[in-house]
Amino acid sequence: MLPSHSDWEQHVTSEHNLSPGDAHNGLLILEEAHMVLQIPNPTRLDTFVSMIKKSSMNDAEKSSGSGCSQDPEAANETSKLST
């Protein structure tokens, strides 16, 4: 951990051969990631994960035909998502 933003930027430019602009952008990304990770209940993340799971299940059902042969474990996951 470095004591200041300028120390961090100096470190990555000298040790990792990044441009000052890339060092600054990297710092912004790290700060944003830190803020996101501090959220106790990331509802948007949960929403995105649910959307991806539902989409994957719908794609699997379409590719298998009628969807009647759905894996019981996947059906259990579907019921968890809808609650």
C-alpha positions as CSV (number, residue, x, y, z in Angstrom):
1,M,0.0,0.0,0.0
2,L,1.4,3.3,-1.0
3,P,0.7,6.5,1.0
4,S,-0.6,8.7,-1.8
5,H,-2.0,8.7,-5.3
6,S,1.1,10.4,-6.7
7,D,3.3,7.7,-5.1
8,W,1.2,5.0,-6.7
9,E,1.3,6.7,-10.1
10,Q,5.1,7.1,-9.8
11,H,5.5,3.5,-8.8
12,V,3.5,2.1,-11.7
13,T,5.2,4.4,-14.3
14,S,8.7,3.5,-13.1
15,E,8.3,-0.1,-12.1
16,H,5.7,-1.3,-14.6
17,N,6.5,1.1,-17.5
18,L,3.0,2.5,-17.8
19,S,2.3,5.9,-19.1
20,P,1.1,8.6,-16.6
21,G,-2.3,8.5,-18.2
22,D,-2.6,4.7,-17.9
23,A,-1.5,4.9,-14.3
24,H,-4.1,7.5,-13.6
25,N,-6.8,5.5,-15.3
26,G,-5.7,2.4,-13.4
27,L,-6.1,4.3,-10.1
28,L,-9.6,5.4,-11.1
29,I,-10.6,1.8,-11.8
30,L,-9.2,0.6,-8.5
31,E,-11.1,3.4,-6.6
32,E,-14.3,2.5,-8.4
33,A,-13.9,-1.2,-7.7
34,H,-13.2,-0.4,-4.0
35,M,-16.4,1.5,-3.8
36,V,-18.4,-1.3,-5.4
37,L,-17.0,-3.8,-3.1
38,Q,-18.0,-1.8,-0.1
39,I,-21.7,-2.0,-0.9
40,P,-23.2,-4.5,1.6
41,N,-26.1,-5.6,-0.7
42,P,-25.1,-5.2,-4.3
43,T,-28.6,-5.4,-5.7
44,R,-27.5,-4.6,-9.3
45,L,-25.0,-7.4,-9.2
46,D,-27.7,-9.8,-8.0
47,T,-30.0,-8.6,-10.7
48,F,-27.3,-9.1,-13.4
49,V,-26.5,-12.6,-12.1
50,S,-30.2,-13.5,-12.1
51,M,-30.6,-12.2,-15.6
52,I,-27.6,-14.2,-16.9
53,K,-28.8,-17.4,-15.2
54,K,-32.3,-17.0,-16.5
55,S,-31.0,-16.3,-20.0
56,S,-28.7,-19.3,-19.9
57,M,-31.6,-21.5,-18.7
58,N,-33.9,-20.2,-21.5
59,D,-31.2,-20.9,-24.1
60,A,-30.7,-24.4,-22.7
61,E,-34.4,-25.1,-22.8
62,K,-34.6,-23.8,-26.4
63,S,-31.7,-26.0,-27.5
64,S,-33.1,-29.1,-25.8
65,G,-36.5,-28.8,-27.4
66,S,-39.5,-28.8,-25.1
67,G,-37.6,-28.2,-21.9
68,C,-39.3,-31.1,-20.2
69,S,-36.1,-32.9,-19.6
70,Q,-34.7,-30.1,-17.4
71,D,-32.2,-31.2,-14.8
72,P,-33.8,-31.2,-11.4
73,E,-31.0,-29.2,-9.9
74,A,-31.4,-26.5,-12.6
75,A,-35.1,-26.4,-11.8
76,N,-34.3,-25.9,-8.2
77,E,-32.1,-23.0,-9.1
78,T,-34.9,-21.5,-11.2
79,S,-37.3,-21.6,-8.3
80,K,-34.7,-19.9,-6.1
81,L,-34.3,-17.1,-8.6
82,S,-38.0,-16.4,-8.8
83,T,-38.4,-15.9,-5.0
